[in-house]
Amino acid sequence: MQEIFIVGIGMGNVGGITLEARQMIESCGAIAGAGRMLELVDHFNFSNPPKLLAAYQPEKIKAWAEEIEEKRIAILLSGDVGFYSGAKQFQGVFHKAQLHYIPGISSVVYFCSKLQLPWEDVCLASLHGRTCNAIQLIQRNPKTFFLLSGAHGLQTLSEKLKYYHLEQVLLHVGQRLSYANEKIQTLQVEEWDERQWEGGQWDNLLVVLVENPNAKDYVQLSIADADFIRDQVPMTKQEVRTVAIGKLGLTKDAVVYDIGAGSGSVAIEIALQSPYIQVYAIEKEPLACAVLEKNRQKFAADNVEIQKGFAPERLADLPAPTHVFIGGSSGKLQEILQEIFGKNPRAKVVLDTVSLDTLNAILNLAKQHRDWQLDVTQLQVAKARQLGNYQMMMGQNPVYVIAVTVK
């Protein structure tokens, strides 16, 4: 059986390769890796010249390995094999018994040493082929490290920091770490302007560490109604919101539809539960979409994507949801649910209504779908109001919160 060594080679400079990694590479008769990785081969001592493959795709490397029949093959990966690495992709291609992992120096370790900063309290994330609410991470953490998708990723991040009024943060940008032309620059976001992108001074080998002196890792179950911008747009009230979101049973990487999003109170609150939740807020009214965008900016809910249009038509091109909140269906409840369960039969759906007609409609639909399980809750909220010298409890309309799951 062949032995496959997944080797982390650090940032790219030969001086950053560990002794163990060097010895392992030199013991192999074949080496695969991206072109930049293979440039290091000239610095090693081999008893016989190794066979080389400039590739990083697991399937392509496996086919090559089977063809050459070498007993020991090294696959070179940048940084460390356990830090946002392609190493885990090889587990599905090669037998686990074949694989051996050789660690390397990760970009975050190297970069923080250059900045003379400890990294045990750094929040680690990747924006390289991944999505998350980077703004929320920065708001919550004094130090946040990101792998980036090149100069475009850096420009996008700096523009978002300005949009969400985080100009006070510091950006430490590292380019071509460990190479002779390594460049490290520190600036406040407000200092960045179009000149930063002129002249092609940034390439694709980029990382950034963001320092936020005003970081606050908040824990908030629900947001007060008065905190939202409303402008006469309908809004799901705080107490109902709290129960409805609780019924959803969200996961940290949920894909959520908020149908009939209105002012966005539910979408915003869901998005703030985790930076890795993706929320699609579907709303037909132009005024509501404008208010929703204002709330999105106010709460830095960058993981809310506003979808202007009608449901269910607007849902067709969206990713399959894991969770759905329906605050308004415009009389198309059956069609909306059909679209949702067509995309994901196991989606968790919660809707609220003050209308007995909507309640009756969902009960009748449940009779047609014996595999549906309903959880119906009626909420009656009363709030105190000052009337003269007295505090009087004023009742709000009863609301039905209905959770729908498929058995």
GIZI-V176762 format. One record per helix or strand of 3 or more residues. SS is the DSSP state (@ for helix, = for strand). FROM is the first residue (numbers start at 1). LEN is the number of residues. If there is no record, write none. Layout:
SS&FROM&LEN / SS&FROM&LEN
This chain:
=&3&6 / @&14&3 / @&19&8 / =&30&4 / @&35&9 / =&51&4 / @&58&11 / =&72&6 / @&87&6 / @&96&3 / =&99&4 / @&107&9 / =&123&4 / @&134&7 / =&143&5 / @&150&14 / =&170&6 / =&183&6 / @&189&3 / @&194&7 / =&206&6 / @&225&3 / @&238&11 / =&255&5 / @&265&7 / =&278&6 / @&286&13 / =&304&5 / @&313&3 / =&323&4 / @&333&11 / =&348&6 / @&356&13 / =&372&8 / =&382&6 / =&390&6 / =&399&8
